[in-house]
Amino acid sequence: MYAFIARRILLAIPTLLIISLFVFSLQKLLPGDPVLVMAGEERDPAGIEALREKYHLNDPVPMQYIAWLGNALQGDLGISLRTNQPVLSLIAEKLPVTLQLAVMSMTFALLLGIPMGILAAVKKNTAIDYVASVLALSGLSVANFWLGIMLILLVSVHLGWLPASGYQPFFVDPLLSLKTMLMPSFVLGNALAASMMRHTRSSMIGVLSSDYIRTARAKGLSERSVILSHGFRNAVLPIVTLSALLFGELLAGAVLTEQIFTIPGFGKLIVDAVFTRDYAVVQGVVLCTAFGFITMNLIADVLYVLLNPRMRASL
Amino acid sequence: MSAIDTPETAISSPTNRAWRKLKAHKGALVGLGIVGFFTLLALAAPLLPIPDPNATSWTAIRKAPSLLHPLGTDELGRDILARMIWGARASLSAGFFSVTLAVSIGVPLGILSGYFGKWFDILVSRVTEAFLAMPFLITAIALAAFLGPSLINSMIAIALSALPIFVRLTRGQVLAVKTEEYVEGARSIGLGPVAIMVRYIFPNVLPPILVQATLTVATAIIAEASLSFLGLGQQPPAASWGSMLNVAKNFLVQAPWMAVWPGSAIFLVVIGFNLLGDGLRDALDPRSA
C-alpha cells in the first residue's frame, strides 16, 4: 500500500513540474516589459533595476525559471502588487472561506445527487427516472453564475429569505455563516449533484442487475435491504472516487460563485488579481489550485484502492 | 414502405445507420432543433429587421418588454432582442471556433502520439496529463488574463484548455485501432504511415471525437459566457450573452429582464448541445442496435 502511494506521489512530480513551467511562461505572454507592469506608477530607473535584479530578469530565461521555481518550492510565490502581502499568506488567508463553500457544496451535492440517482435506478424508465434525468441535464447545462443571479433575484430581492451577499466566518457566528453560504453552495453544488445523480444511477443499474442481487431477493430480504445494503454498498465505489475528483472542480467553480455572492475567497482573489494586473497572485492561485487538484486525484486513487478489496489484494 | 426499407437497410453504410438512429432519438432531435435555431439566428443577424444592437437611446433606458422592444431595453436604452441575436453570434462562434481549434491541434497530436509511440508519446502524454490536472476554467482565466481581454483571446484560452481532452481521447482510440487487422493489412500492402493515419486510422477514431466535440461546444459556450461575465471575453459595446449578464447583475432590482434573457439563452443552447452529444453517442455506438 505504502509503495503504491509512494509511486503515485513520484508520478505527480513531473506533472507539477510541467504545470510550474506553464505558470512561469504565462508571464512571458505579457506584452511589454513585466517589470514596468510590476513597478506600476514607479518609474525610477534605480527601482526598476532593483526589481529586475530581484526577479533575476537579467538572467537567461531557463535560469529565471529555476530561480522562480526555487523560490516557489520554499513557499515564496512573490509579493502581491496590490496589498504588498506575500502571495502565499494571501492565499492561506482566503482558502478557509473557499473550503467552507466547497465542503457545503459537496455535502449538498451528495445529499441530493445520491438519493436521486438511487431512486432513478430503482424506478428505471418510469416518470420518476425521467424527471430526475431532466433535472440532471438542466443542472449540467445551466451557467452557475446565472443561476446565482436568478436566485438572488427570487430569494433575496423578492422573498427576502436569505442575504444576497456577504460572508461570516463559521467560528464567529455558525448559524449566520451557514445561512449566508446556503445559496452559494446550492449554486456551486447543483452541477455536481447532477453529475453525482447520473453516476449513481448508472452504477446502481449495473449493480442491480447482478447475480448477488437476485440471490438477495431470492433469500427473501426486504427490498429496502436489497437496495441499500446489497446494491448501494457495491455501487458506491465509483461515487467516492468521483467525489474526490469533483472536489477539485469545485475550486474552479468557486471563482464565479464567489464573484456573484461577493464572498472573499480564493476565487474572488484570482478575479481581483486579474483586474488589478496582480500577476504574481494569478500565478500563485493557478499553481496552488493545480497542487490541490493533483492532491485530490491522489486521494481519489488511494481511496479507490482502499475501498476495493480486489485492488487491495493485487498490491 | 417496408418493401423499400429492407434492401436499403441491407446495404446501409455506418453513416446511414448512425443517421437513422439519430433521427429516431427524440432528445437528439430536440437538441438539433435548438442548435439549428440559434445557429440560423446568429448567421442571419445582419439580415434581420432588428434595431442596431449598439444604438443607445436616452429616452428608452431600462424599459420593460413591450411591443416596440419585445425583450425590453438595457441600461443605455439598447434593444435587448437585437443584442441577444448579435450576442448569439459571439457565443456560438466562441463555441465553434474554440472547439475547432482544439480538435484541429489535439486530434493530429493524439494520432501521432498514439501511432508512433516512443519518446514523442511520453512527452505528449505527460504534458496532456499536466494540463488535465488543472481545472478547465482556471486555465482559461489565467490564459485570458495574460493574453489580454478580448473575444478572440478568450476563444484561444478556451481552445488551449480544451486541447488535452482531445489529445488523450484520440491517443486512446488510436492505441485501440492500430493493432486491428485492417491497419496491418494496409501496412503489408506497402502504405506509408501518413496514408495509414489519414485513410485508416482517422476515420475509425472519428466517432468518439465527434461526440466529445459536440459536448465540448456546450462547455466552451459556458466558458465564454463565464469569461465575458468576468470581463475577460467580449468587450463593450459589442454584445455577448456573458457580457450582457455582467452588466445585468448591477440592475437586478430595476431591470430583472436584462438578466433573464441572456441566461435563458445560454441554458437553452447548452442543453441543445448536450442533448445532441448524448444522442450522437448513442447513434454512433456500434454495439447498440
Interface residues (C-beta under 8 A of the other chain):
Chain A: P14 T15 L16 I18 I19 F22 V23 L26 Q27 L29 L30 P31 L137 S138 L140 S141 V142 A143 F145 W146 L147 I149 M150 I152 L153 V157 G248 E249 L251 A252 G253 V255 L256 Q259 I260 I270 V271 V274 F275 Y279 V282 Q283 V285 V286 T289 A290 F293 I294 N297
Chain B: R126 V127 E129 A130 F131 A133 M134 P135 F136 L137 I138 T139 I141 A142 L143 A144 A145 F146 L147 G148 A218 I222 A225 S226 F229 L230 G231 L232 L245 A248 K249 L252 V253 P256 A259 V260 P262 G263 I266 F267 V270 I271 N274 L275
